């Protein structure tokens, strides 16, 4: 089996797979061909990336492996198929998720220290139910508080491999300093990043009555990002 044939198999499998596939999983497809190893599979993937460079889909590596996904400039056309607007995320939810993503593992108390306000149980439950965060351990100390981290599903939904692929904290700081319109724009960008993967998004509509003082008593942006930088 030569490299082009390996590439055809890998291409077909990844286009039809429901979930990302790791190099090991792909290599096992060629168990009957002793000469096909991880190196050849990776070469086939690199060749496919080049071949798909000018198309509407791109082959990318995320936390759980490799998959095809649509390019960002295709989003406008997908919106014609599904004209619903992406859901808006509350500022409290986005900041909580950002803190966990940049600083994990963290306790709920850590998040409250950084944000300067109490983190409601509903925010944590919402993120857990969506599959974006999970308990990854317990901190030694009084009460052994749970340590929270993001899941592989979070990285997959965002199209990233790990924390190293997150945007720099300066971008987060600039967003917090921006006006509400710019902040809403970032919310839409994140929502569309999830929507690009064909996910059914969980609606986290901002409700000023429910958020109440929580959104009004946030730490200053500079204080928030300074604490994030110290912990990341």
Secondary structure, 3 states (H helix, E strand, C coil): CCHHHHHHHHHHHHHHCCCCECHHHHHHCCCCCCCCCHHHHHHHHHHHHHHCCCCCEEEEEECCEEEEEECHHHHHHHHHHCCCCCCCCCHHHHHHHHHHHHHCCECHHHHHHHHCCCCCHHHHHHHHHHCCEEEEEECCCCCCCEEEEECHHHHHHHCCCCHHHCCCHHHHHHHHHCCHHHHHHHHHHHHHHHHCCCCCCCCCCCCHHHHCHHHHCCCCHHHHHHHHHHHC
